[in-house]
Amino acid sequence: MRSDLDLGGILVSPFVAYAAGALAILIVLRLTFARLRIARYVANPPLAEAGLYVCILALLIVFF
């Protein structure tokens, strides 16, 4: 189990760090998918991005 992160005297939960990491990965994937025009193959792109974010977050939690 991960311990809390100490940022200048403020304790940050590891989940917040995982959520920020997942957001960074999602932004990179969004830029890549926009360049490849993947959104035209998805019926509801915001819902697909939300699902992708949850999957990335779950993978970060499980493997790190």
PQR file with spaces between the fields and no chain letter, atoms N, CA, C, O and H, PARSE charges and radii, in Angstrom:
ATOM       1  N    MET     1       0.842   -1.173    0.000 -0.4000 1.5000
ATOM       2  CA   MET     1       0.000    0.000    0.000 -0.0000 2.0000
ATOM       3  C    MET     1       0.889    1.239    0.000  0.5500 1.7000
ATOM       4  O    MET     1       1.855    1.321    0.758 -0.5500 1.4000
ATOM       5  N    ARG     2       0.558    2.187   -0.847 -0.4000 1.5000
ATOM       6  CA   ARG     2       1.321    3.420   -0.960 -0.0000 2.0000
ATOM       7  C    ARG     2       1.056    4.332    0.230  0.5500 1.7000
ATOM       8  O    ARG     2      -0.042    4.348    0.787 -0.5500 1.4000
ATOM       9  H    ARG     2      -0.227    2.120   -1.463  0.4000 1.0000
ATOM      10  N    SER     3       2.071    5.082    0.604 -0.4000 1.5000
ATOM      11  CA   SER     3       1.889    6.060    1.678 -0.0000 2.0000
ATOM      12  C    SER     3       1.496    7.407    1.059  0.5500 1.7000
ATOM      13  O    SER     3       1.605    7.606   -0.151 -0.5500 1.4000
ATOM      14  H    SER     3       2.963    5.069    0.152  0.4000 1.0000
ATOM      15  N    ASP     4       1.042    8.311    1.907 -0.4000 1.5000
ATOM      16  CA   ASP     4       0.633    9.627    1.440 -0.0000 2.0000
ATOM      17  C    ASP     4       1.833   10.405    0.917  0.5500 1.7000
ATOM      18  O    ASP     4       2.957   10.227    1.386 -0.5500 1.4000
ATOM      19  H    ASP     4       0.953    8.149    2.889  0.4000 1.0000
ATOM      20  N    LEU     5       1.580   11.269   -0.060 -0.4000 1.5000
ATOM      21  CA   LEU     5       2.619   12.145   -0.581 -0.0000 2.0000
ATOM      22  C    LEU     5       2.641   13.426    0.236  0.5500 1.7000
ATOM      23  O    LEU     5       1.590   13.957    0.593 -0.5500 1.4000
ATOM      24  H    LEU     5       0.667   11.414   -0.442  0.4000 1.0000
ATOM      25  N    ASP     6       3.822   13.919    0.530 -0.4000 1.5000
ATOM      26  CA   ASP     6       3.960   15.154    1.291 -0.0000 2.0000
ATOM      27  C    ASP     6       4.411   16.258    0.348  0.5500 1.7000
ATOM      28  O    ASP     6       5.552   16.254   -0.114 -0.5500 1.4000
ATOM      29  H    ASP     6       4.677   13.488    0.241  0.4000 1.0000
ATOM      30  N    LEU     7       3.522   17.204    0.060 -0.4000 1.5000
ATOM      31  CA   LEU     7       3.835   18.325   -0.818 -0.0000 2.0000
ATOM      32  C    LEU     7       3.811   19.615   -0.005  0.5500 1.7000
ATOM      33  O    LEU     7       2.758   20.231    0.161 -0.5500 1.4000
ATOM      34  H    LEU     7       2.595   17.208    0.435  0.4000 1.0000
ATOM      35  N    GLY     8       4.959   20.013    0.493 -0.4000 1.5000
ATOM      36  CA   GLY     8       5.045   21.244    1.258 -0.0000 2.0000
ATOM      37  C    GLY     8       4.227   21.227    2.533  0.5500 1.7000
ATOM      38  O    GLY     8       3.655   22.250    2.909 -0.5500 1.4000
ATOM      39  H    GLY     8       5.814   19.512    0.357  0.4000 1.0000
ATOM      40  N    GLY     9       4.161   20.111    3.194 -0.4000 1.5000
ATOM      41  CA   GLY     9       3.409   19.997    4.429 -0.0000 2.0000
ATOM      42  C    GLY     9       1.957   19.584    4.233  0.5500 1.7000
ATOM      43  O    GLY     9       1.228   19.401    5.208 -0.5500 1.4000
ATOM      44  H    GLY     9       4.627   19.280    2.888  0.4000 1.0000
ATOM      45  N    ILE    10       1.536   19.437    2.992 -0.4000 1.5000
ATOM      46  CA   ILE    10       0.171   19.007    2.704 -0.0000 2.0000
ATOM      47  C    ILE    10       0.209   17.544    2.294  0.5500 1.7000
ATOM      48  O    ILE    10       0.912   17.171    1.355 -0.5500 1.4000
ATOM      49  H    ILE    10       2.128   19.586    2.200  0.4000 1.0000
ATOM      50  N    LEU    11      -0.541   16.726    2.996 -0.4000 1.5000
ATOM      51  CA   LEU    11      -0.586   15.306    2.664 -0.0000 2.0000
ATOM      52  C    LEU    11      -1.596   15.069    1.544  0.5500 1.7000
ATOM      53  O    LEU    11      -2.746   15.501    1.622 -0.5500 1.4000
ATOM      54  H    LEU    11      -1.112   17.029    3.759  0.4000 1.0000
ATOM      55  N    VAL    12      -1.148   14.381    0.514 -0.4000 1.5000
ATOM      56  CA   VAL    12      -1.980   14.103   -0.653 -0.0000 2.0000
ATOM      57  C    VAL    12      -2.155   12.599   -0.760  0.5500 1.7000
ATOM      58  O    VAL    12      -1.186   11.843   -0.693 -0.5500 1.4000
ATOM      59  H    VAL    12      -0.214   14.030    0.451  0.4000 1.0000
ATOM      60  N    SER    13      -3.386   12.178   -0.926 -0.4000 1.5000
ATOM      61  CA   SER    13      -3.686   10.764   -1.063 -0.0000 2.0000
ATOM      62  C    SER    13      -3.058   10.204   -2.340  0.5500 1.7000
ATOM      63  O    SER    13      -2.971   10.916   -3.341 -0.5500 1.4000
ATOM      64  H    SER    13      -4.173   12.792   -0.981  0.4000 1.0000
ATOM      65  N    PRO    14      -2.621    8.945   -2.325 -0.5600 1.5000
ATOM      66  CA   PRO    14      -2.072    8.351   -3.546  0.2800 2.0000
ATOM      67  C    PRO    14      -3.097    8.306   -4.680  0.5500 1.7000
ATOM      68  O    PRO    14      -2.728    8.339   -5.853 -0.5500 1.4000
ATOM      69  N    PHE    15      -4.378    8.230   -4.332 -0.4000 1.5000
ATOM      70  CA   PHE    15      -5.408    8.206   -5.372 -0.0000 2.0000
ATOM      71  C    PHE    15      -5.391    9.494   -6.191  0.5500 1.7000
ATOM      72  O    PHE    15      -5.635    9.465   -7.397 -0.5500 1.4000
ATOM      73  H    PHE    15      -4.678    8.203   -3.379  0.4000 1.0000
ATOM      74  N    VAL    16      -5.107   10.614   -5.549 -0.4000 1.5000
ATOM      75  CA   VAL    16      -5.040   11.894   -6.262 -0.0000 2.0000
ATOM      76  C    VAL    16      -3.881   11.876   -7.253  0.5500 1.7000
ATOM      77  O    VAL    16      -4.009   12.381   -8.368 -0.5500 1.4000
ATOM      78  H    VAL    16      -4.908   10.638   -4.569  0.4000 1.0000
ATOM      79  N    ALA    17      -2.763   11.303   -6.855 -0.4000 1.5000
ATOM      80  CA   ALA    17      -1.620   11.192   -7.757 -0.0000 2.0000
ATOM      81  C    ALA    17      -1.958   10.278   -8.929  0.5500 1.7000
ATOM      82  O    ALA    17      -1.597   10.573  -10.069 -0.5500 1.4000
ATOM      83  H    ALA    17      -2.659   10.893   -5.948  0.4000 1.0000
ATOM      84  N    TYR    18      -2.643    9.180   -8.661 -0.4000 1.5000
ATOM      85  CA   TYR    18      -3.062    8.286   -9.747 -0.0000 2.0000
ATOM      86  C    TYR    18      -4.043    8.986  -10.681  0.5500 1.7000
ATOM      87  O    TYR    18      -3.957    8.833  -11.899 -0.5500 1.4000
ATOM      88  H    TYR    18      -2.936    8.941   -7.736  0.4000 1.0000
ATOM      89  N    ALA    19      -4.972    9.750  -10.120 -0.4000 1.5000
ATOM      90  CA   ALA    19      -5.955   10.462  -10.938 -0.0000 2.0000
ATOM      91  C    ALA    19      -5.272   11.500  -11.821  0.5500 1.7000
ATOM      92  O    ALA    19      -5.643   11.665  -12.983 -0.5500 1.4000
ATOM      93  H    ALA    19      -5.042    9.875   -9.130  0.4000 1.0000
ATOM      94  N    ALA    20      -4.276   12.203  -11.278 -0.4000 1.5000
ATOM      95  CA   ALA    20      -3.540   13.187  -12.070 -0.0000 2.0000
ATOM      96  C    ALA    20      -2.730   12.503  -13.174  0.5500 1.7000
ATOM      97  O    ALA    20      -2.654   13.005  -14.295 -0.5500 1.4000
ATOM      98  H    ALA    20      -3.975   12.068  -10.334  0.4000 1.0000
ATOM      99  N    GLY    21      -2.131   11.366  -12.854 -0.4000 1.5000
ATOM     100  CA   GLY    21      -1.391   10.613  -13.871 -0.0000 2.0000
ATOM     101  C    GLY    21      -2.296   10.110  -14.972  0.5500 1.7000
ATOM     102  O    GLY    21      -1.943   10.164  -16.150 -0.5500 1.4000
ATOM     103  H    GLY    21      -2.193   10.958  -11.943  0.4000 1.0000
ATOM     104  N    ALA    22      -3.456    9.623  -14.594 -0.4000 1.5000
ATOM     105  CA   ALA    22      -4.416    9.141  -15.595 -0.0000 2.0000
ATOM     106  C    ALA    22      -4.892   10.283  -16.468  0.5500 1.7000
ATOM     107  O    ALA    22      -5.102   10.099  -17.667 -0.5500 1.4000
ATOM     108  H    ALA    22      -3.743    9.579  -13.637  0.4000 1.0000
ATOM     109  N    LEU    23      -5.067   11.468  -15.883 -0.4000 1.5000
ATOM     110  CA   LEU    23      -5.481   12.630  -16.669 -0.0000 2.0000
ATOM     111  C    LEU    23      -4.401   13.028  -17.663  0.5500 1.7000
ATOM     112  O    LEU    23      -4.706   13.372  -18.805 -0.5500 1.4000
ATOM     113  H    LEU    23      -4.897   11.617  -14.909  0.4000 1.0000
ATOM     114  N    ALA    24      -3.144   12.985  -17.242 -0.4000 1.5000
ATOM     115  CA   ALA    24      -2.038   13.314  -18.144 -0.0000 2.0000
ATOM     116  C    ALA    24      -1.972   12.325  -19.307  0.5500 1.7000
ATOM     117  O    ALA    24      -1.779   12.725  -20.456 -0.5500 1.4000
ATOM     118  H    ALA    24      -2.896   12.705  -16.315  0.4000 1.0000
ATOM     119  N    ILE    25      -2.132   11.048  -19.010 -0.4000 1.5000
ATOM     120  CA   ILE    25      -2.126   10.025  -20.069 -0.0000 2.0000
ATOM     121  C    ILE    25      -3.313   10.230  -21.002  0.5500 1.7000
ATOM     122  O    ILE    25      -3.177   10.092  -22.218 -0.5500 1.4000
ATOM     123  H    ILE    25      -2.288   10.723  -18.077  0.4000 1.0000
ATOM     124  N    LEU    26      -4.478   10.560  -20.442 -0.4000 1.5000
ATOM     125  CA   LEU    26      -5.668   10.775  -21.262 -0.0000 2.0000
ATOM     126  C    LEU    26      -5.490   11.967  -22.194  0.5500 1.7000
ATOM     127  O    LEU    26      -5.935   11.920  -23.341 -0.5500 1.4000
ATOM     128  H    LEU    26      -4.589   10.673  -19.454  0.4000 1.0000
ATOM     129  N    ILE    27      -4.850   13.032  -21.724 -0.4000 1.5000
ATOM     130  CA   ILE    27      -4.628   14.200  -22.586 -0.0000 2.0000
ATOM     131  C    ILE    27      -3.741   13.840  -23.770  0.5500 1.7000
ATOM     132  O    ILE    27      -3.994   14.270  -24.895 -0.5500 1.4000
ATOM     133  H    ILE    27      -4.488   13.071  -20.793  0.4000 1.0000
ATOM     134  N    VAL    28      -2.703   13.051  -23.516 -0.4000 1.5000
ATOM     135  CA   VAL    28      -1.834   12.610  -24.611 -0.0000 2.0000
ATOM     136  C    VAL    28      -2.614   11.735  -25.586  0.5500 1.7000
ATOM     137  O    VAL    28      -2.470   11.875  -26.800 -0.5500 1.4000
ATOM     138  H    VAL    28      -2.497   12.701  -22.602  0.4000 1.0000
ATOM     139  N    LEU    29      -3.440   10.831  -25.057 -0.4000 1.5000
ATOM     140  CA   LEU    29      -4.246    9.976  -25.935 -0.0000 2.0000
ATOM     141  C    LEU    29      -5.270   10.783  -26.718  0.5500 1.7000
ATOM     142  O    LEU    29      -5.524   10.481  -27.884 -0.5500 1.4000
ATOM     143  H    LEU    29      -3.557   10.716  -24.071  0.4000 1.0000
ATOM     144  N    ARG    30      -5.871   11.813  -26.099 -0.4000 1.5000
ATOM     145  CA   ARG    30      -6.831   12.660  -26.805 -0.0000 2.0000
ATOM     146  C    ARG    30      -6.180   13.353  -27.988  0.5500 1.7000
ATOM     147  O    ARG    30      -6.765   13.431  -29.068 -0.5500 1.4000
ATOM     148  H    ARG    30      -5.665   12.058  -25.152  0.4000 1.0000
ATOM     149  N    LEU    31      -4.961   13.860  -27.784 -0.4000 1.5000
ATOM     150  CA   LEU    31      -4.254   14.516  -28.880 -0.0000 2.0000
ATOM     151  C    LEU    31      -3.932   13.533  -30.001  0.5500 1.7000
ATOM     152  O    LEU    31      -4.043   13.860  -31.182 -0.5500 1.4000
ATOM     153  H    LEU    31      -4.486   13.796  -26.906  0.4000 1.0000
ATOM     154  N    THR    32      -3.533   12.332  -29.615 -0.4000 1.5000
ATOM     155  CA   THR    32      -3.245   11.299  -30.611 -0.0000 2.0000
ATOM     156  C    THR    32      -4.503   10.888  -31.362  0.5500 1.7000
ATOM     157  O    THR    32      -4.486   10.753  -32.586 -0.5500 1.4000
ATOM     158  H    THR    32      -3.443   12.066  -28.655  0.4000 1.0000
ATOM     159  N    PHE    33      -5.593   10.690  -30.628 -0.4000 1.5000
ATOM     160  CA   PHE    33      -6.842   10.286  -31.267 -0.0000 2.0000
ATOM     161  C    PHE    33      -7.416   11.392  -32.141  0.5500 1.7000
ATOM     162  O    PHE    33      -8.044   11.108  -33.161 -0.5500 1.4000
ATOM     163  H    PHE    33      -5.607   10.799  -29.635  0.4000 1.0000
ATOM     164  N    ALA    34      -7.211   12.645  -31.759 -0.4000 1.5000
ATOM     165  CA   ALA    34      -7.686   13.758  -32.589 -0.0000 2.0000
ATOM     166  C    ALA    34      -6.923   13.803  -33.906  0.5500 1.7000
ATOM     167  O    ALA    34      -7.491   14.085  -34.961 -0.5500 1.4000
ATOM     168  H    ALA    34      -6.701   12.876  -30.931  0.4000 1.0000
ATOM     169  N    ARG    35      -5.638   13.523  -33.825 -0.4000 1.5000
ATOM     170  CA   ARG    35      -4.832   13.517  -35.059 -0.0000 2.0000
ATOM     171  C    ARG    35      -5.251   12.368  -35.985  0.5500 1.7000
ATOM     172  O    ARG    35      -5.259   12.520  -37.207 -0.5500 1.4000
ATOM     173  H    ARG    35      -5.176   13.294  -32.968  0.4000 1.0000
ATOM     174  N    LEU    36      -5.597   11.225  -35.395 -0.4000 1.5000
ATOM     175  CA   LEU    36      -6.008   10.066  -36.184 -0.0000 2.0000
ATOM     176  C    LEU    36      -7.505   10.065  -36.510  0.5500 1.7000
ATOM     177  O    LEU    36      -7.975    9.202  -37.251 -0.5500 1.4000
ATOM     178  H    LEU    36      -5.591   11.102  -34.403  0.4000 1.0000
ATOM     179  N    ARG    37      -8.249   11.022  -35.964 -0.4000 1.5000
ATOM     180  CA   ARG    37      -9.688   11.169  -36.189 -0.0000 2.0000
ATOM     181  C    ARG    37     -10.451    9.906  -35.796  0.5500 1.7000
ATOM     182  O    ARG    37     -11.270    9.401  -36.563 -0.5500 1.4000
ATOM     183  H    ARG    37      -7.867   11.723  -35.362  0.4000 1.0000
ATOM     184  N    ILE    38     -10.175    9.403  -34.596 -0.4000 1.5000
ATOM     185  CA   ILE    38     -10.823    8.202  -34.071 -0.0000 2.0000
ATOM     186  C    ILE    38     -12.264    8.502  -33.655  0.5500 1.7000
ATOM     187  O    ILE    38     -13.100    7.598  -33.660 -0.5500 1.4000
ATOM     188  H    ILE    38      -9.509    9.814  -33.972  0.4000 1.0000
ATOM     189  N    ALA    39     -12.569    9.745  -33.296 -0.4000 1.5000
ATOM     190  CA   ALA    39     -13.896   10.100  -32.775 -0.0000 2.0000
ATOM     191  C    ALA    39     -15.008    9.820  -33.773  0.5500 1.7000
ATOM     192  O    ALA    39     -16.155    9.625  -33.369 -0.5500 1.4000
ATOM     193  H    ALA    39     -11.890   10.479  -33.292  0.4000 1.0000
ATOM     194  N    ARG    40     -14.703    9.795  -35.051 -0.4000 1.5000
ATOM     195  CA   ARG    40     -15.758    9.537  -36.035 -0.0000 2.0000
ATOM     196  C    ARG    40     -16.252    8.086  -35.999  0.5500 1.7000
ATOM     197  O    ARG    40     -17.292    7.772  -36.579 -0.5500 1.4000
ATOM     198  H    ARG    40     -13.772    9.953  -35.379  0.4000 1.0000
ATOM     199  N    TYR    41     -15.514    7.206  -35.321 -0.4000 1.5000
ATOM     200  CA   TYR    41     -15.921    5.804  -35.207 -0.0000 2.0000
ATOM     201  C    TYR    41     -16.668    5.504  -33.916  0.5500 1.7000
ATOM     202  O    TYR    41     -17.079    4.367  -33.686 -0.5500 1.4000
ATOM     203  H    TYR    41     -14.669    7.461  -34.850  0.4000 1.0000
ATOM     204  N    VAL    42     -16.846    6.520  -33.071 -0.4000 1.5000
ATOM     205  CA   VAL    42     -17.489    6.347  -31.778 -0.0000 2.0000
ATOM     206  C    VAL    42     -18.797    7.120  -31.774  0.5500 1.7000
ATOM     207  O    VAL    42     -18.846    8.260  -32.236 -0.5500 1.4000
ATOM     208  H    VAL    42     -16.512    7.444  -33.259  0.4000 1.0000
ATOM     209  N    ALA    43     -19.851    6.514  -31.258 -0.4000 1.5000
ATOM     210  CA   ALA    43     -21.162    7.169  -31.249 -0.0000 2.0000
ATOM     211  C    ALA    43     -21.204    8.344  -30.279  0.5500 1.7000
ATOM     212  O    ALA    43     -21.814    9.368  -30.589 -0.5500 1.4000
ATOM     213  H    ALA    43     -19.811    5.588  -30.883  0.4000 1.0000
ATOM     214  N    ASN    44     -20.574    8.223  -29.117 -0.4000 1.5000
ATOM     215  CA   ASN    44     -20.592    9.276  -28.108 -0.0000 2.0000
ATOM     216  C    ASN    44     -19.162    9.480  -27.585  0.5500 1.7000
ATOM     217  O    ASN    44     -18.765    8.843  -26.610 -0.5500 1.4000
ATOM     218  H    ASN    44     -20.079    7.391  -28.865  0.4000 1.0000
ATOM     219  N    PRO    45     -18.390   10.368  -28.230 -0.5600 1.5000
ATOM     220  CA   PRO    45     -16.978   10.538  -27.845  0.2800 2.0000
ATOM     221  C    PRO    45     -16.741   10.928  -26.385  0.5500 1.7000
ATOM     222  O    PRO    45     -15.808   10.393  -25.785 -0.5500 1.4000
ATOM     223  N    PRO    46     -17.527   11.829  -25.772 -0.5600 1.5000
ATOM     224  CA   PRO    46     -17.267   12.135  -24.360  0.2800 2.0000
ATOM     225  C    PRO    46     -17.450   10.926  -23.446  0.5500 1.7000
ATOM     226  O    PRO    46     -16.705   10.759  -22.481 -0.5500 1.4000
ATOM     227  N    LEU    47     -18.424   10.095  -23.741 -0.4000 1.5000
ATOM     228  CA   LEU    47     -18.632    8.889  -22.950 -0.0000 2.0000
ATOM     229  C    LEU    47     -17.473    7.910  -23.143  0.5500 1.7000
ATOM     230  O    LEU    47     -17.042    7.259  -22.191 -0.5500 1.4000
ATOM     231  H    LEU    47     -19.029   10.230  -24.526  0.4000 1.0000
ATOM     232  N    ALA    48     -16.978    7.809  -24.354 -0.4000 1.5000
ATOM     233  CA   ALA    48     -15.829    6.937  -24.622 -0.0000 2.0000
ATOM     234  C    ALA    48     -14.585    7.440  -23.899  0.5500 1.7000
ATOM     235  O    ALA    48     -13.808    6.638  -23.383 -0.5500 1.4000
ATOM     236  H    ALA    48     -17.327    8.337  -25.128  0.4000 1.0000
ATOM     237  N    GLU    49     -14.385    8.764  -23.854 -0.4000 1.5000
ATOM     238  CA   GLU    49     -13.242    9.318  -23.139 -0.0000 2.0000
ATOM     239  C    GLU    49     -13.360    9.080  -21.636  0.5500 1.7000
ATOM     240  O    GLU    49     -12.364    8.791  -20.973 -0.5500 1.4000
ATOM     241  H    GLU    49     -15.016    9.416  -24.274  0.4000 1.0000
ATOM     242  N    ALA    50     -14.557    9.200  -21.103 -0.4000 1.5000
ATOM     243  CA   ALA    50     -14.760    8.939  -19.671 -0.0000 2.0000
ATOM     244  C    ALA    50     -14.459    7.476  -19.349  0.5500 1.7000
ATOM     245  O    ALA    50     -13.817    7.182  -18.341 -0.5500 1.4000
ATOM     246  H    ALA    50     -15.366    9.435  -21.641  0.4000 1.0000
ATOM     247  N    GLY    51     -14.915    6.572  -20.191 -0.4000 1.5000
ATOM     248  CA   GLY    51     -14.629    5.159  -19.987 -0.0000 2.0000
ATOM     249  C    GLY    51     -13.146    4.858  -20.102  0.5500 1.7000
ATOM     250  O    GLY    51     -12.612    4.045  -19.348 -0.5500 1.4000
ATOM     251  H    GLY    51     -15.437    6.811  -21.010  0.4000 1.0000
ATOM     252  N    LEU    52     -12.485    5.510  -21.041 -0.4000 1.5000
ATOM     253  CA   LEU    52     -11.050    5.334  -21.201 -0.0000 2.0000
ATOM     254  C    LEU    52     -10.294    5.858  -19.982  0.5500 1.7000
ATOM     255  O    LEU    52      -9.315    5.250  -19.549 -0.5500 1.4000
ATOM     256  H    LEU    52     -12.920    6.171  -21.653  0.4000 1.0000
ATOM     257  N    TYR    53     -10.745    6.980  -19.431 -0.4000 1.5000
ATOM     258  CA   TYR    53     -10.126    7.534  -18.224 -0.0000 2.0000
ATOM     259  C    TYR    53     -10.249    6.561  -17.052  0.5500 1.7000
ATOM     260  O    TYR    53      -9.285    6.340  -16.319 -0.5500 1.4000
ATOM     261  H    TYR    53     -11.540    7.474  -19.783  0.4000 1.0000
ATOM     262  N    VAL    54     -11.425    5.988  -16.881 -0.4000 1.5000
ATOM     263  CA   VAL    54     -11.634    5.036  -15.786 -0.0000 2.0000
ATOM     264  C    VAL    54     -10.742    3.808  -15.969  0.5500 1.7000
ATOM     265  O    VAL    54     -10.178    3.302  -14.999 -0.5500 1.4000
ATOM     266  H    VAL    54     -12.208    6.168  -17.477  0.4000 1.0000
ATOM     267  N    CYS    55     -10.614    3.331  -17.194 -0.4000 1.5000
ATOM     268  CA   CYS    55      -9.760    2.171  -17.456 -0.0000 2.0000
ATOM     269  C    CYS    55      -8.287    2.491  -17.179  0.5500 1.7000
ATOM     270  O    CYS    55      -7.578    1.676  -16.589 -0.5500 1.4000
ATOM     271  H    CYS    55     -11.072    3.742  -17.983  0.4000 1.0000
ATOM     272  N    ILE    56      -7.829    3.660  -17.597 -0.4000 1.5000
ATOM     273  CA   ILE    56      -6.441    4.059  -17.344 -0.0000 2.0000
ATOM     274  C    ILE    56      -6.200    4.194  -15.848  0.5500 1.7000
ATOM     275  O    ILE    56      -5.175    3.740  -15.341 -0.5500 1.4000
ATOM     276  H    ILE    56      -8.405    4.323  -18.077  0.4000 1.0000
ATOM     277  N    LEU    57      -7.138    4.816  -15.136 -0.4000 1.5000
ATOM     278  CA   LEU    57      -7.007    4.981  -13.702 -0.0000 2.0000
ATOM     279  C    LEU    57      -6.949    3.618  -12.994  0.5500 1.7000
ATOM     280  O    LEU    57      -6.136    3.420  -12.091 -0.5500 1.4000
ATOM     281  H    LEU    57      -7.971    5.185  -15.548  0.4000 1.0000
ATOM     282  N    ALA    58      -7.793    2.705  -13.397 -0.4000 1.5000
ATOM     283  CA   ALA    58      -7.790    1.368  -12.791 -0.0000 2.0000
ATOM     284  C    ALA    58      -6.456    0.652  -13.061  0.5500 1.7000
ATOM     285  O    ALA    58      -5.919   -0.006  -12.171 -0.5500 1.4000
ATOM     286  H    ALA    58      -8.454    2.866  -14.131  0.4000 1.0000
ATOM     287  N    LEU    59      -5.930    0.778  -14.268 -0.4000 1.5000
ATOM     288  CA   LEU    59      -4.650    0.139  -14.576 -0.0000 2.0000
ATOM     289  C    LEU    59      -3.511    0.746  -13.770  0.5500 1.7000
ATOM     290  O    LEU    59      -2.614    0.028  -13.328 -0.5500 1.4000
ATOM     291  H    LEU    59      -6.367    1.313  -14.991  0.4000 1.0000
ATOM     292  N    LEU    60      -3.537    2.054  -13.575 -0.4000 1.5000
ATOM     293  CA   LEU    60      -2.507    2.685  -12.744 -0.0000 2.0000
ATOM     294  C    LEU    60      -2.582    2.202  -11.305  0.5500 1.7000
ATOM     295  O    LEU    60      -1.553    1.949  -10.679 -0.5500 1.4000
ATOM     296  H    LEU    60      -4.266    2.637  -13.934  0.4000 1.0000
ATOM     297  N    ILE    61      -3.779    2.073  -10.782 -0.4000 1.5000
ATOM     298  CA   ILE    61      -3.939    1.632   -9.401 -0.0000 2.0000
ATOM     299  C    ILE    61      -3.486    0.185   -9.237  0.5500 1.7000
ATOM     300  O    ILE    61      -2.846   -0.155   -8.242 -0.5500 1.4000
ATOM     301  H    ILE    61      -4.616    2.279  -11.291  0.4000 1.0000
ATOM     302  N    VAL    62      -3.807   -0.650  -10.187 -0.4000 1.5000
ATOM     303  CA   VAL    62      -3.456   -2.068  -10.080 -0.0000 2.0000
ATOM     304  C    VAL    62      -1.959   -2.313  -10.249  0.5500 1.7000
ATOM     305  O    VAL    62      -1.379   -3.117   -9.520 -0.5500 1.4000
ATOM     306  H    VAL    62      -4.327   -0.374  -10.995  0.4000 1.0000
ATOM     307  N    PHE    63      -1.333   -1.634  -11.195 -0.4000 1.5000
ATOM     308  CA   PHE    63       0.051   -1.954  -11.522 -0.0000 2.0000
ATOM     309  C    PHE    63       1.085   -1.067  -10.851  0.5500 1.7000
ATOM     310  O    PHE    63       2.275   -1.376  -10.916 -0.5500 1.4000
ATOM     311  H    PHE    63      -1.804   -0.981  -11.788  0.4000 1.0000
ATOM     312  N    PHE    64       0.678    0.027  -10.207 -0.4000 1.5000
ATOM     313  CA   PHE    64       1.668    0.901   -9.546 -0.0000 2.0000
ATOM     314  C    PHE    64       1.249    1.079   -8.153  0.5500 1.7000
ATOM     315  O    PHE    64       1.920    1.774   -7.390 -0.5500 1.4000
ATOM     316  H    PHE    64      -0.289    0.278  -10.154  0.4000 1.0000
